[in-house]
Amino acid sequence: MIKDTEIEKLIVDGKKKTAIRIGEKEESLPSHIFQGEKLDSLIIQDGHVRKVRYEAIHYEGEKRYVYFDDMDLYSLEHLFTTHRKNALNIVRNIAIGLESADKDFLNLETGVFPLYRIFIFGDDGAFLLSPDIGDVISLLRTPEERMSEVNALIRRDSEDNYRLIAEMGELLYYAASGELPYISDDVRKYKYREFSLQSALALLSESLEDKTLGFINLILHAKRQEMRDIMGNNSPAKALSWFITRSETLEWNLEERNECDRKKITESDEFRLFSEKAYSGAKRNTFFRKKGTIIIISLVVAIFVGTFLYDYISNLLEPPISAGLDQEGVIMSFYDGQNRLIVDDMMSAVKGADVPQEMEVMNLFVTSRMRMAYEAINPVVSAPKWLEEGSPDLPMGYTVYGVTDIRMERADEDTVVAYSTWYTPYAEDGETENDGTDTTNPTYSIVFVKEVTQVFDFEWNDRGWWNITGAEITSFDQVDEIRIDYISPSGIQNP
């Protein structure tokens, strides 16, 4: 969440303004940022929503700011300190603002609303930052900040449309205890079993009314069927009506706290024992997730089936070539298989997903192997190798295929967006147009250059590596056509 040090009062043209720091002056931003119409931010107070727009971008020394008319704006950190007694009203106002917002404002790529777009307004209001400014802040956040502001809010076993409701419960937990419930890696790996809120409050010599405590615990521990009953058939934003309605009659009797009060919980013996248990549970779960299935299968096979069947199953269970790699490494292995036209390598980590380029790679593989069998040549030249050699001319009948310039951007902890450049003999309509103008004696071929965006979804399997569970191509734009003149087949060394 945005820190107090990132919210400042500035004097601009002789007038006092409220400014939010959005990085350093020298940090580059995409050229389209802040072009076009400004988007609305939302102020929610007493359940009423009004729109406000930032005035301009301002540089103060080496800092870059976006500023608004002067207003009382506070970091969400104050939910536990100066604004703790009003935390229920603040979180309700956040929910009301999110429920009223349209899909473009919410931009729920991960299912949760990033904490860096949420502020406290006045005594008990909320301020939700517009998506255009939010996108800029997102670009400049560190991986650690993104983890604490987005990923740490997401329970792996939660329904997508329930996640905003869960986020509101997590903010109430934060207001009461001073920490988000799933901020610890061990807690997330230990089946999302957070430190008891009742225990946290007891360490502060406080308690919440049973109905309020039960409401927060219900949100945090709801089973999948309970989630579905709560959210119904509503969209993520409209599902918040359940939270807004049921929180209206709750009592919130907690008072302001100081920063040092957080340590009363995190440095207590109770929290230390909890952390040790979470660490042990996380270590155990990780071990069995990675090794458990293989160990059990191996034992059963060794005892009851014998050496022959054991060897057979062991081969069957052989990890993919991408085993042991992180998500980005799996994607690079996937594209390496595509470049080499080895479908088995490309698809080794893919489970239960349709891969758009699979048939294209398979067709090129069959074509290349037939030419190798009958003519002893491989007519498909790898695009990375061809570019590395200076884009030379090719023998007649050869073509270029492959993926280059792979760039990746993380959408959430289980989704990576890959941007790449493809070289392919196929035009946008899928037809091959590479015979030049003379169909009886062609003198050149055409290779089409395309900019491709492919979204990879991942799932950690019980055997200890990442599987690709989705590989949707979301954009496929032809940007260039390259003419490659034909030469004698002796003029190039096949890859």
N, C-alpha and C positions, 0 to 999 in steps of 0.2 A: 504494500500500500504506500501511497505517496507520504513522505515524511513531512513533519512541520517545517523543516529547513527548505523544502521545495515550494512552500507557499509564502509569498512575501508581499509587502506593501511597497509600491513604487510610485514615484512622482513622474507622471508623463504629461508634458505640456502644461505643467503647473497644477495638475489635478491628481488627487490620490486614487490609485488603482489597486485592485487585488490581482496579483499575478501568480501563475503556476509555472515553475521552471520546467522546461522541456529540453534539457540537454545543453551541451556546450556549443559555442558559436562555430567552432571548427568542425563539428560533427556533420557530415554530409547527409542530406536527405534527398529522396527522389524528387525530380523536377516538378512532378504534378502536385506535390503536397501544397496545400493552402491555395491552390488555384480554383477558380470557380466560386460558386456561392458558399457562404459560410453556413455551417449546420448548427442546429439548436442544441444547447445544453438544457437541462431541466432542473428547476428548483421546486422542491416539494415541501410544503409546510402545512400543518393541520389537515393533511389529506388532500390539499389542493395543489395542482400542478400548473406551473407557468414556465414559459420558454424564455431563454436568454441567450444572446450570442456574444462571443468574444469580440473585442474591438479590433485588435491587431497583434502582430508579432513584434516583440520589443527586445533589443539587445542592451544588456547592462554589463559593461565590461566584457568578459568572455562568456557570459551566461545568456541563454536564449529563453525568453518568456513568452507566454500568451497571457494577455490581461483582459480583465472585465471591469465594469464599474465597481467601485469599492463595495465590499460586502464582507460579512463575518463568515469566513470559510476556515474549516479546521480539518486536519488529518483524521482518518478513521481510527488512528491510535488513541484518540480522545474518548472512544467508546468505553475504555477501561479506566480512564482518569477523570478529567474535568466534566465529561458528559455522560458518565456512567449511569447516573440516576435517571437520565432521559433516554437510555439506550433502547428500550422497547419502542418508544415513540419514533426514534430515529430509524430503526430497522423497519418499522411499519411504513414509514414514509418512503424509504428506499423501495419496498415492495410495491407500494402504490405507484411510484414513478415507473418502475419496470413494467408493471401490469398495463400501464397506459401507453407505453412506447411501442412504436412499430418495429417491424422485423429489422429494417435497416439500421435503426438506432441501436438495437440490442446487439446485433452482429454476433450471435451466439455460436461461434465456430467450435467452441469447446463445451457448450452447454451451460457455462457459468458466465457471470458478468464480471470482468476483471476488476480487482479491487483498486487498481490505479485510476479507475474512472469514477470512484465513489468518494464523496466528501461529506462532512457534516456542515450543515448550514444553520447559523444562529444557535439557539439553545437546543432545539429538538427537530430541526428540519434536515433535509438531505439535498445534496447537489450531485447530479449525474452528468458527467462530462460528455460532450458530443463525440460521435464516433470518429470524426476527422482528426481531432486532437488526440483522441485515444489511440488511433493508429500510429501517430507520430511517437507517442510515449512508448507504445509497444515496440517499435523499431529500436528504441534506444535503451530498453531495459536489459539488464544483464540476465544470463540464464538463472542465476540464483533468485533474482527478483521475480522473474516470470514463474519460477517454481512456487514461491510463497504467495504470489498474487493471483495465480490461475490454477496451476496443476495441483497444488496442495488442497484445493477446494473440491476436487473431483474424486468421488468414490468410484472405483472400477465397477462395482456391482450395482450402481444406481441406474435407474431408468433415465433416459435423456431428458424427457419433459419434466422430470422431478428435480433436476439439479438446481434450479433457481430456488425452489422451496428449501432444499438442503442447505443452500448457501445462506439463506436467511437464518436458519437454525444455527449454523456455524458462527454467524456474526453475533447472535445472542450468547452463544457459548463463549466467544471471545470477550464480549463485554463483561461477562461474569467472572471469567478466569484469567484474562490477560493474554491468552494464547489461543490460536486456532486449533481445533481438535486434532487435525491430521497433518500438522506442520512437520512432524517428525517422520523421517523415512522408515524408522522401525515400526511406528504405529501403522503406517500405511501397509507395510508388509505383514504386520501381525493382525490381519483381518480387520483393520480399521477399528481397533478397540482403544478408544481414547481414555485419558485419565478421567475418572469419575468426576462429573461436575459437582455433585454433592460433596465429595471429598475436598475438591478445590475450594469450595465456599467455606467448608468447615475450618480449613487452614487459615482463612481470613476472619474466622469467628462470625460468619454470616450464613444465611440460608435463604432460599427462595420458597415462596408458597408452593405447595405440592402440585397444584394444577399447572403452574408455570414450569416447574422443573420437569414434570411429566411431559409437557408439550414439547420442550426442547429435546428430551430423550427420545420421544416418539419420532421426531423428524430425523434425528441422527441414526436411529437404529431400525427404521422401518424396513420390513421385508419387501421383496419385489411385489407381491400381491397387494400389500398395504400401500406401496407407492402408487400402484395402478388405481387402487380405490380412491386415493387422495387426489390424484391429478385428473382422473377420469379421461375423457377424450379431448381435453383442452390442450392448447399450445403451451409451451413453457411459461410464457408471460401470463396467459389467462389462468393457468393452474395456480398462480399466486393468490387468486381470490380466496382459496382455501386458507392460506396462511393469514391473509388480511382479516377475514371474518372471524377466525377462531382466536386470533391474538387480541381482538378488540376488548375482551372482558378479562384479560389476564392482569394480575398484579405484579408490579416490579418494584421491589423495596430495597434495591441496592444503592449504596451511596458512592460518592467520589472516592477515587483511590490515587495513590502516587505511583510513579514508575517503580520505586523500590518494592512495592507490594507484590509485583510479579514474582520477585525472588522468594517471597514467603512461601510460594507454591513450588517453584522449580527447584529450590534448594532444600526442600523438606525431605525427611526420611521416607514419607509415604510416596512422594514423587520419585525418589531414587529407586525404591523397590519396584515401583511401576515401570520405570525406565529399564531396569535390569530384566524384568519379565518380558517387556516388549522386545528388547534386544534378543533375548534367548528365543522367543517365539518367532521373531523375524528370521533369525539365523536357521532355525529348524524348518520353518516353512520354505525358505529359499532352498535349503538343501534338498528337501523332499520334492520340491517343484522341479529341481534340476536333475536329481538323481533317483528319486524314489521309484518311478515307473520302471526305469531300466534295471534297477537292482532286483525288484520283485520278479519281473519277467525273466531275468537271467537265472534267478534261483529256481523258479518253477521249471524252466526249460532244462536246466542242468540235472535236476532231480528226477523228473518224470518223463522226459522225452529222449534224452541221450545226446550224444555228441553230434550226430548228423543233423537232427532237427534244430539243435542249439545253433549250429553254424548257419543253418538256413535262416532262422529268425534273426540272428545277429546281423546278417547281411540286409535283411528286410528293414531292420531298425537303424541302419547306418545313418548317421546324421547327414544333413545336407551340407554341401560345400561351404555354405554361409554360416554354419553352426559356430557359435562363439563370437560372432561379429555383432556390433551394435546395429541399430536400425539403419543408420546411414551406410554402414559397411554392407549390410544385406542388399540395399538398393544398388550399391556399386557392383556387387557380385551379380545381381540380376541383370544390369545393363551390360556387364562383361559377357555374360552368356548370350545376350542378344547380339552383341558385336561379333561373337565367334560363331553365331548361328547354332549354338548347342542348346536345344530346347530343354533338355533334361536339367542342365545346369541353371538355366534361366528360371525354370519352374520349380527348382528343388525346395525353395522355402515358401512356395505359394500353396495355401491350403483353403479350399472352398471358395476361390475367387476366380472370376473371369478376367483373363489378361488380354486386352485388345490386340496387342501385337503378336500373340502366340501363333496365329494362323499365318501371318505374313512371314515370320521367321521360319516356320516349318516349310512353307512353300519355297523360300529361298534356299533352305538347307537341301531340300530334295533336288532342286534345280542344280545346285552346285555339285552335289554328289553324283548326279547323273552325268554331268559334263566331265567330272573327274574320272568316272568309270569308262566313258566312251572316248574321251578326247585327252585325258590326262592333264586337264587344266582345271583350276578353280576360278570361275569367272566373277565371283563376288569378292570385291576388294574391301577390306575393313576401312571405314571412314577415318578413324583415328590414325591408322597407319598411312593412308593416302595423304592426309593433311600433313602428317609429320614429314613425309618425303617431298613436300612442296607441291602437292596437287598435280602430279604428272599426267601426261596423256596416257591412254590405256589401249591395249590391243582390242581389235574389233570383237564385239560381243561381250566385253567386260562391263561391269557396272560397279558403283560404289554404294555401300550400305552401312549404316551404323549410327551410333549415338555419341555425341561429343558435348563438351562444355556443360557438364552436369553441375547444376547448382541446387542446393537444398535449403529449405526453410521449414522450421518446425511449427506445426499448427497446434499440437498439444503433445502430451507425453506418448501417445500411441498413434500419432498421425504426422507424416512428413510429406511436404509438397516438393516434388522434384521438377526443376525447370531444365530443359535440355534442348539441344539442336540435333535434329535428325537429318540424315542424308539418305534418300530413298529413290529408287527408279520409278516410283509411282506418283502420279499427279494427285491433286486433291480429290478427283473423281475416281481414283483407284486404277485408272488406266495407265499402261506403260507407254511413254512417249519418248523413245530413246533411239530411234532409227535414223535420225537426220532427215534430209529432204529427199534423198535418193533411196527408195525402198529396195532396189536391187543391189545397190552397192553403197550402203550407208557410210558416211565419213565421220560421224560423231554421235555421241549419246548425250542425253539430258539427265542430270541428277537434280532432284527437287530438294530444296532446303526448307525445313519446317521447324518452327518453334513450338515445343510441346510442353504442356503442363500435365503432370501425372500425379495423382494423390494416392499415397501408399498408407494403408491402415495396417497396424500390427497387433499381434496378440502373442503374449508370452506363453508358450506351451508347457505342459507338465514335464517335458523331457529336457528342458533347460536351454531353449534357444527361441529366437523370434521367428514367427510365421507371418508372411504377408497374407492378410485376409481381405484386402481390397486394393485394386490398382487402376482406379478409374482415370481415364484421360479427360480432363476438363476443358482443355483448349488444344487446338491442332491447327496452327496457322502457317500456310505456305508463305515464305518471305523471299525466296529467291529461286532462280533456275540457273544451273551451271552447265555450260556446254563443255564436254570433254572430247577432244579430238581423238580419233583412232590412230594408233601406230601399229607397227609390226608386233605380234605377240611376244617376240623376244625382247621387247623394250622394257619389260617390267618383271620384277620378281614376285611371284604369287605369295600372299601371306600364308 
